Amino acid sequence: MSVSDIQAPVNERRPATAGMPMLHKAIFAVLFVLLAILPMLVYPVFAMKVMCFALFAAAFNLLLGFGGLLSFGHAAYFGGASYVAAHASKVWGWTPEASILVGTLAAGLLGLAIGALAIRRQGIYFAMVTLAFAQMVYFFALQADFTGGEDGIQSVPRGELFGLFSVNSNEALYYLVLAITFGGILFLYRIVHSPFGQVLKAIRENEPRAISLGYRVNRYKLMVFVLSASFAGLAGATKSQVFQLASLTDVHWSMSGEVVLMTLLGGVGTVFGPILGATIVVTMQNYLASMGAWVTVIQGVIFVLGVLLFREGIIGVLSKWLKRPL
């Protein structure tokens, strides 16, 4: 028996946390190159919107796909961070990176407060609790003075990155958004494939068994809830800099529904599914905008067809065909 015969089974049993597979490295490399040249092919603001929602969907997928927790209130963190970041830029005069950071921190703290109460319930009751809190955030944004009410916070200045580099142009801001989005998705990837991520999968698959093994399940649930809320906030805070606007649309319940649609369409519990799902939904909204309210109807039809034809999402089905996790 040769040394290679002995090593082969060991390599096959390599745990999921051992490192990034070559296929995933190749996909990330191609994705990065594609995003780097994307402003030359499409309008930069549209590309930045796609990236913001891709990060938003990836953050939601961390909670649903790997934590097994369905939230109907993620718009609270996305929109809440958008308002905080916009206020910090316009009223306090903070630089873009500081505004985005404080928006992300605010989303994380909000997620901690809501999550500490929501994780006491399971299933549909958990989902309803998150929706109820999200509606409270929506009405707060509608009534509070600093949010601008129905007008929102408009004309948010982009400023200078670290007080040195101007990001007023779409081209300059694009690469900041690219760095935030790509870095955020890679960080989420690392979370999923870490020992912490493996425990989350165990809780998702069989919570009573995880409890019997000594894991403090509620602590893990709260941690993943806060992480998901923080990255959703990162996406929302970045979006406020892109559009120079924070509005009620960002905290509306329909935004929570959209991110669920993006994740389901791309593939729950996959790495690249939410990215594809967000791209499809945002592209439809952008290029079918001239059709008015029919966009919602078309989205519904595509969602129904997607569920019927790709029951595990587009990437989920592709992963099954290739027999490799994506």
N, C-alpha and C positions, 0 to 999 in steps of 0.2 A: 504493500500500500504506500503510495507516494504522499509527500507532504501536502500537495495540492488537494488530494482526496480527503485529507483530514481537515483542511482549512475551509473547503467548500461548504460543508454543512454549517460551520460556525458563521460564515458570512451570510448564509441564508437566514440564520436566526438572529441577525443583527437587529437590535431594537429600533423602534421608530425615532428615538431620540439621538441615534448615533451620528447623524449628519444629513445634509440635504442630498437627495438622490440626484444623479446626473440629469435625469429628465426634467426635474424641477429647476435645476440650475440653468438648463438650456432654455426653458420656457421663460424664466425670469430675465435671462439675458436678451432674448428676442423681444420680450415685452418692453424692456428698458430702451432698447435701440428704437423700437417703433414709437414709443412715447417721445423720445428725444427729437425725432424728425417730424412728429405729428403736426406741429405748428406750421410747417411748410405745406401741409396737405389740406388742413381744415382751419377754420377760424379759431384762434387761440383760446378765446373765452369759452367756446363750446367744448374744446378739449379739456380745459380746466374744470368745467362743470362735470364732465364725465369722470375725471379723476377724483373729484370731491365725493361724488356719489358712490364711486367704486370703493373708496375708503369707508364711507358710511355703511355700505352693504357688508363689507368685510368685517367691520366692527359688530354689526348685528349678527352676522353668521357665527362669530365667536360665541355669542350667548346662546343662539338657537341650535346651531349645527354641532357645537362641541360641548356646550353646557346643558343642552336639552331644555332650555327655558324660553318659552315664547312670550315676547314682550310686544304689547300693542301701544307702547308709549315712548318709543325711542326718539320721536320728534322732539320731546322735551329737552333732551340733551343736545341734539343737533341744533335746534333753534335757540335754546337757552345760551349755548356757547356763542352762537352767532350774534345775539344781542349784546352779550358781555364784551366780546371782541370789538364789535362795532362801536360800542360806547367808549371803550378804552382808547380806541384810535381817534374818534372824533372829539370827545369831550376832554379826556385826559391827555391827549396828544402823544400817546405811546407809539413806539415803533411797531411795525407789523409783527415781528417775531414775539415781542412782549405781549401784544394784544392777543395773538393766537394762543400763546402759552396760558394767559390768565383765563381765556375762554375755555380752554381744555381743562384747566384746574377747576373752574366753576362747574363744568359738566360732571367731572369726577366726584365733586362734593355733593352735587345734586343726586348723582347715582348712588352714592353711599347712603344718603338720607332715605331715598325711596326704596333702594334695595334692601336695607335693613328691615323694612316693614313688609315688602313684597315677598321675600323669600320664606316668610312664615306660611305662605299658601302654595299650593301646587296646581298644575294643570290650568284649566280655564279660569280658576279663581285668581291665580297668579297673573294671568294675562289681563283680567278685568281690573285688578288693582293697579297695574302699571298704566292702563288706559285712563283710569280715574285720576291718577296723579298727573298724567300728561295734560288732561283737560284743565286741571287746576293751574298748571304752568301757562297754558294757553290764555286763560282768562286773566291771569296776573299780567301777562304781556299786553293784553288788550287794555287793561285799566291803569297800569303803572305809568307814571309821568316820564321816566327816563327812556321808556321804550318807544315813545311817539305814537302810541295807540294804533289806529288803523293805518296811519301813514308809515309807521316803522321808523327806523333810523336810516336816513338817506345821505347821499354824498359823503360816504365814509372815505377819508383820505388814506391812500396806500402808504405814503411816507417813504422812509429810507430804511433798508434792512441794516440793523445794528447801527443806525445813524450814519452809515457810510455809503451804501449802494441804493440808488433810487430804483424802486419797483413800480413806478407810475405807469410805465409802458406795459402793454399786455405781454410782450415778448420776454421782458425781464421777470415779470411776475410768474410767467409760465414755469420757468425752471425752479423757482422757489416752491411752487405747488407740486411740481414733479418730485422734488426732493422729499417733501413732506409726505406725499401719497406713497411713494415707493418705499421710503423708510418705514412708514406706518404699517404697510402691508407685510414687509419683511419682519418687522417686530411681532406682528400678529402670527405670522408663520412660525416664528421661534417659540412663541407662547404655546401654540398648538402642539408642537413637537418636543416640548420640554416635559420633564416628569410631572409638572403641574398640569399640563395638557392631557397627559395620560390618565391622571386621576379624574379629570373632568369627564373624559370618555367613559371611565368606569362608573362614575356616578350617573351619567346619562343612560348607560345600558342597564345597570342594576343597582339602584340606590341602596336598597336594604343590604346587599352584599358589601357595598363600600362601607356602610356604617358598621357592619359586623367585623370588617377588617381594621377598624379603629380610626377611620378618617372622619374628621369633623366636617360633615357634608355641608352644613349651612355656612361655615366659614369659607369653603371653596366656592359655593354659590355666590356669596357676597363679593368675593374677590373677582370672579369672572364678570359679575354684574357691573362692578365699578370700572373694570378694565374696558368692557364693552361701551359703557357710557362715556368714558374718557376719550376713546378713539372716535366715537360718534361726535363728540364735542369738538375734537380736533378737525374733523371734516367740516362741521358747521362753521367753526371759527375761520377756517381757511376760505370757505365759500363767501363769507361776509366781506373778505378782502378782495375777492375776485369780482363780485358784483357791486361792491361798495354800497351794500344794502343789507339790512336785517329786517325782515318783515314777518307778519303773522303767518304767512304760508309755511315758514320754516318750523313753526311749532304746532301747526294744524294737525288734526288726527289723520288726515289724508297722507301726510308725509310719512307717518308710521306705517300706513298701508302700502305706500310705494316701496319702502325698503323691504318689506315682507315679500312683495311681488318680485323685486329684483333678485332676492336671495333664492326664492323658490324656483324662479325661472332658470337661473344659472346652475343651481344645485346646492342644497343644504348640506353642510358638513364636508364640502370640498374647499380647496384652497383658492382655485381660480374661478369657481362658479359665480360668486357674487360680483367679481370684476366683469365677467361677460354679461351677467344679468343687468347690471347697472348701465353698461354700454348700450345694450339693446333698448332699454326703457328710455334713457335720456335721448338716444338717437331718434326714437319714434316721436317723443315729445317735441324735439327740435325741428325735424323735417316734415312732420305732419301738423305743425301748429296752424297752418293756414286752413285746416279742416275744422277748426273750432272744437266744439264739444264732441265731435265724432272721434277725436283722439282717444277719449276715455273708452268709447265703445270698441275701438280697434284694439286698444290695450287689453280690454276684457276678453275679446275673441282670441287674441294671441296667447293670453294667459291660460285660457281653457284648452286651447290646442296644445300648449306646452305641457300642461298637466296630463293630458290624455296620451300624447306621443312620447313625452319624456318625464315619466313619473318620478324619476329621481333627479330631475333637472338636466339641462343639456350636458353640462360637464359630468354630472353623475352617471349618465348613460354612456358617455364617451369613456369614462373611467372603467366602467364595467366591460365595455367592448375591448379595451386595451389591456384589461386585467392589471391595471396599475393605478394607484391612488393619485388623483389630481386635485 
